[in-house]
């Protein structure tokens, strides 16, 4: 288990607990690490209509310069454990377009996946 990666995934989980009214049993958050080392955060917005612009990955990329890394976490509200949070194909396209090199995402409490772009 890589402690550095999990520390960023934990920051993403805390970002998911933003100020929005939560109507689901899980939440998503994302953290972007820009090339200059700055950390940007975002959370999924809730909506009845699916829209990639509401995804935390998309929203964090809008705050990043070209390049960097993205960490995405899905958290169950009842247990506060990580669940699988692999980015959708539309968010992968956005991250590729923004020059993101790697995307780390939660799979379970002690597991994460990585996508090299």
Buried (B, 14 or more C-beta within 10 A) or exposed (E): EEEEBBEBBBBBBBBBBBEEEBEEEBBBBBBBBBEEEEBBBBBBBEEEEEEBEBBBBBBBBEBBEEEBBBBBBBBBEEEEBBBEBBBEEBBBBBBBEBBBBBBBBBBEEEEBBEBEB
